[in-house]
Structures are given as C-alpha cells and as structure tokens.
C-alpha cells in the first residue's frame, strides 16, 4: 500500500514534468468551459441572493434560524471527503495503479451518495413543518439553489459510475476521461462551499 | 497507508475540514442570536473563499494548469467574494 501510494505521487510529478512549462489542463477543455459557465451562472445567483438579503435582513436571519446547521456542516465534510478520494483516485489512475484508483473512486462514490440521502433528512422535516419555496424569499432561494445543486450532485454520481466503468474496462483507462469526471465533481464541491456559507453561516 | 496520510492532498483535506468545523463554530457561537453580525459574516465568507481556492488549486489541479485557467478561476473567486462582501456591507 505504501509503495503504491508513493508510486502515485511520483506519477503525478512525472506527468507534471511532461506537461512542461505551459501547464496541463486536467481533462477535456470543453468541461472547463462548462465549469466556468456554471461558476458564472451560480455567481449571479449568489450575488442576487446577497442583494435581496440586503433588502430584508430580518426575514433572512429569522428564516436561516430554522435551517439544520448540523446536516449542512456534515454534508460539507461529506463532499470534501468525496472530493479528496476523487483527487487521490485520479492520481492513482494517472500513475497506472488502476486497482488503487478503483478503490478510491468507489469510496468517493459512497461519500457522494450520502449527500442526497442527508439532504432528504434535512428537507423532509422542513417541508413537513410547512417550510416550502412559497414560504418567503429566503426559502425560495434556499430550495432553488440547493435543488439545482442537488441535480448537479446526482449527475456527478452518474458521471462517477462512468469513470468507474472506464477504470474497470480491460486495457489502459482513459486518463482524460477520469480527469474530466473529477473536474466536474470538484466543481460541485466548490459550489456547495459557497452555498453553505451564504445559507447557513453568515449573519 | 502512512503515505496516504502524508499525501499533500490529504493535508489539504484536513485543512478544509478543520476550517469547515471552525466556521460552523463561529456561526454557532457568534451568530447564535441570529442578528446582523459583520464579524461572523466576514469570517465565514473569507473562510469560504479560501476553501474554494484550495479545492480549485489542489483538487482540481489548477495549480499545474496554464496561466489562463489559473487567472480565470482565481478571478472568479476574487470577484465573487468581493461582490458578496460589497453588497453585504452596502446594505447595512
């Protein structure tokens, strides 16, 4: 295990050297255009949220008090951990350690799958308590932004299954495909980090 | 196993997890009364910016990417959090 992990670290260094001074774009460039586009679209939502929050601080603060900060924080750690295993799996795949890569991607998938599950434990009591998108502007933003984000998570889980299938296929796995899937998954993570701060933490 | 723990990616993850717990604690302690609190807001937004930067740089491997990608992603993080803090303070 030690040797394998060290091998993967060396593999990253080698590919970095091979990429040369101009740098290496991880995965397909088209995915990066999607990622930057998504960052911009979510950016507009985030700034819009902050603008409308500024119009009615009291409403947003009192609504925020009804959220489940514990599940929000646990889900943040869950996504970060899933991202870590995706990053470790990508490094292993690049170094040619397909068995290690597969183990890490399965672990990442398990953590990733916990996110929507925990989200249900969060949403169901809230909806049962009568908190819906129609309740007020805060809950409208809350459900729409976390809902769109959840769709991204579900798509990411499907993509991760394809990455695992790619790693399991006979022959050398397609590294650019692994990197493309990884890039998408980390984007989902980044967007959640901002959502967590805006919806649950700020005052 | 030991080298997995010593892996730079794992160290980045440990840092990300620690600051996540720290920012939750800040919100729970400083923001328990659910009133406007500029210190809490500034702290949790800055922590979120650092976290986004770390994930982009280390997990998304942008630190080894060409300059255009580094500039675009860093530009997004900087512009987004500048706007968020700007709108927040302008509304007080």
Interface residues (C-beta under 8 A of the other chain):
Chain A: X1 X2 X5 X6 X9 X16 X19 X22 X23 X24 X25 X26 X32 X36 X39 X40 X43 X46 X47 X50 X51 X53 X54 X55 X57 X61 X62 X64 X65 X69 X73 X76 X77 X80 X81 X83 X84 X86 X87 X88 X90 X91 X179 X182 X183 X186 X187 X189 X190 X193 X194 X196 X197 X198 X200 X201 X202 X203
Chain B: X1 X2 X3 X4 X7 X9 X10 X12 X13 X16 X17 X20 X21 X23 X24 X26 X27 X28 X30 X31 X34 X35 X36 X37 X40 X41 X44 X45 X47 X48 X51 X52 X55 X56 X58 X59 X60 X61 X62 X64 X65 X66 X67 X69 X70 X72 X73 X76 X79 X80 X83 X84 X87 X88 X90 X91 X92
